[in-house]
Amino acid sequence: MARRRIGGAFEQGGQDLQLKSATLRAGVAAAVLAVACAEGGDTSVPLPAPSGIPEAVLRRDRAAVGDASARFAYARWLHARDAYGPAAMVYAAARQGLSDPVARAEAAWLRALALHQAGLDPDPALVVARIDAAALPQVWRLSAERALDAGRAADAVEDAARAEALDPDDPVPTIIAARARLAQGRVEDAAALAERALLKAPNDPAARHVSASIRVRRGDPSAAALLRGVPMRRSDVVRDPVYRRVLLERDDARAARLRAESVAAAGDYRAARALLTPFETTTDDIDFLLQKADLDFRLGATAAADAVWEKVAARDDAPASALERRATRMLDLGASTTDVAAVARRALLADPDAMGARLALGACALKDGRVEDALDHLNAVCAARPEWELARRLRADAERRSPSRKGANP
């Protein structure tokens, strides 16, 4: 029964994990199974000791399976390695046997945190944590954040106040309370809270964001200055008209890129490109460079666009989309198939669904006379992107060269 129960739970938690190796994955599965079997009265399944785990953390004798402190140590080890789902399960098992109230409180809190980090529902665990770990400010901080996300602004304010009372120097509960008051339409109360958060952490981006948002609503022109130098996410601009207004007053490369993106969406590529000009020699931000290259290409400055794509593709942090574009342009410019394929393979490593890169690989294989390899790539592209005319034409050419495959993909 324990083995069947643990399988589904581990699979659910594992979907959100990024475990670093097969050894770790196997160790996680074995450890969670051992704990579940111990709960069911079967102590014959020992905690595992995969390579690299200290003996102090994993005790191999069977008696340690039922030892709450050993479970707690193992849960922390899993948690530190981003194995959030399994860690939450082992925390729950450990909490049941811990007699030390401090350790029990920590296990309750860490279980709720691990569930939250795994993308699972931490609210039932938070109910327990609010009882066992009421003296820990981080419990109330997470509870306030969850309440705000759920639209329960009053609960968010109450829980944030408890967190702030326990840790007066932490700006996060004050920021959450300010956002909650803003959601309630209590702008003046929100402003007072935001200013208090800024006093605690003058350079905290979240404190600056919420304070700027409130200042704009109050007609305060200092909002833009408050956000100068603070990263602005595209999602902020899309979701909140306040940020769009602040954006118009900022004077940095990121704001220029977002403004240019908006202007380009309206079809005025020349005006969008002009917005980037003052910053093009002072930033190496990849999104800025790619937007510049795209606008140059649309305006006919293909040499300038190719130079930027080449520069970005040479970087270790080049995104798959940039590598795709570079590979396809290299094909257009007559580069060797070896060089094109090398760039396209990097794109596929970054994003296995990068169909532009697979199209480039198919074109290279066809050009080199590797018809069957070309068909493998081009069939995958046509299945994923049936609207791509070039992929259909290349596949038809490959099928004409391969009588055994002719007509296989109408």
PyMOL commands that set and color helices and strands:
alter all, ss='L'
color gray80, all
select helices_A, chain A and resi 2-14+22-39+62-66+68-80+84-97+101-117+123-132+137-149+153-166+171-183+187-200+205-217+223-227+234-239+241-249+253-265+269-279+286-298+302-313+320-332+337-350+355-367+371-384+389-401+403-405
alter helices_A, ss='H'
color red, helices_A
deselect
rebuild
show_as cartoon
